[in-house]
Amino acid sequence: MLAGIILVIPETYHPVLLRRKAVRLRRETGDGRWRAPIESLDRSILQTVLRLLVGLVIAVGSDPLWHRNYVRLVRNRELHGGEQGGAEPEYRLPPAIAGGILVPIGLFWFGWTLFPSVHWIVPVVGSSVFGTGMLLVFSGVFTFLVDAYPLYAASALAANSFARSSFAAAFPLFGVQSKAAAMAESNMGGMKISREANAGADQALQTKPVFRPNLHPFGGHNGSTTTRTLTCPPATKGRSPGKKKNNNTDAPGSQRWRSA
């Protein structure tokens, strides 16, 4: 099925389409200055995985602490007249409680420190905090479900996975609106972040600056060697920027090209 998706389903991600269009323009015009924004990004999946991996390792290392806390709760129950060795499913939830606090802290930490003036290690630490909280939440909820429904543990875990997958499928439908609202204003503990600050955080994701060309008002360049940057989705059937027609939507200076 994966092979069928790769071979049959067309690419629809705008940054990738812009990169393909930039490659085509460089090949057709011989001008190597046509660049897409995604080509200047200095990010990798490996770096992201490593950031989260640090948090996961910390969460796993804290497991003995949570086990001792579980034993303490069982002993307290026995001292107050409970059955010998008995336990309540809720005794498995303290890691999830701690993780529920760490997850939003890590997310806000990561989002509020994505500025050029902030050292790169600060958002990395925030993503590690998020990774720690994520694993604590998962481990606490899973063990709670197993203890709460011992005869139907598999069904309980399957229902949990179905609920998480349903949220994951539904959130992209309004994710853009949620991001716009979050960028407009963020209020936590009386501290407000303006729309400009959040926009700056998005721009800080691009670690390498994108140099835009200094173009002539009539569409030609003034001899500058800076980079021409594509910033709009490409047209389905466009023409190269060298052709002089009034309806040429791919020419520099048109609405489909942003070369300011």
Secondary structure, 3 states (H helix, E strand, C coil): CHHHHHHHCCCCCHHHHHHHHHHHHHHHHCCCCEECHHHHCCCCHHHHHHHHHHHHHHHHHCHHHHHHHHHHHHHHHHHCCCCCCCCCHHHHCHHHHHHHHHHHHHHHHHHHCCCCCCCCHHHHHHHHHHHHHHHHHHHHHHHHHHHHCCCCHHHHHHHHHHHHHHHHHHHHHCHHHHHHHHHHCEEECCEEECHHHHHHHHHHCCCCCCCCCCECCCCCECCCCCCEECCCCCCCCCCCCCCCCCCCCCCCCCCCCCCC
